[in-house]
Amino acid sequence: MAKYIKGKSGNPKGRPKGSVTHKKIREAIMKDASEIIDSMIKLAKSGDTTAAKILLDRVSAPMKAGDSLINIPLSGKIIDDAQQVLKAVGSAEITPSQGQNILAGIASLSKIIEVDDLIGRVEALEAKND
């Protein structure tokens, strides 16, 4: 077996013109598309779940968890509100996904409050030093 030589192509002429292209493959498939689809449908009907999945993925969008309006009484105190959300998830009042989204919002609010507080402290120190 020949050793690889740095900077020298193993196939200097490249792929020959007119060799198999995506266009040729697509044309070959399209020629028999109706028979292929019929075969896939027969397979799916006979219990082939892979064929069924391929067909269903092509004709319908995957189902996603939908948002629904929920009402969780929040106090405005971050720790209490986070615990309230966890209780709602634990008692199946809301889905874990909804709880995660609400907790992410509470965490973002916490960071905003923290930054706002730090800005206020820095401004107070700067005003004191002027």
C-alpha positions, 0 to 999 in steps of 0.5 A, a space after each residue: 500500500 502506497 504511503 500518503 504523500 502530503 500535498 499530493 492528491 490520491 485522485 489527481 483527475 478527480 471524479 469523472 464528468 457525468 458520474 452519478 450525481 444527485 440529479 441522476 439519483 433523484 430522477 431514478 427515484 422519481 421514475 418509480 416514486 409511486 411504486 416506492 410510496 405504495 410499497 412503504 404504505 404496504 409495509 406500514 400497514 403490515 406493522 413496519 414502524 420504521 416505514 410508518 414513521 417515515 411516511 408520517 414524518 413526511 405528511 404531518 408535523 411532529 406534535 409539540 407540547 402546547 402552551 396553555 394558560 395557567 394561574 399560579 398565585 405568586 407573592 413577588 418573593 422569589 424563593 416563595 414563588 419558586 417553591 410555589 412553582 415546584 409544588 404546582 409541578 409536584 401536584 400535577 397542576 402544571 407540567 414539568 415543562 411549564 414549571 421549568 419555563 416559569 422557574 427560568 423566568 423567575 431566575 432571569 428576574 432574580 438576575 435583573 434584580 441583582 444587577 439593578 441592585 449592584 448598579 444602585 450601589 455603584 452609583 451611590 458610591 460614585 456620588 459619595 466620592 464626588 
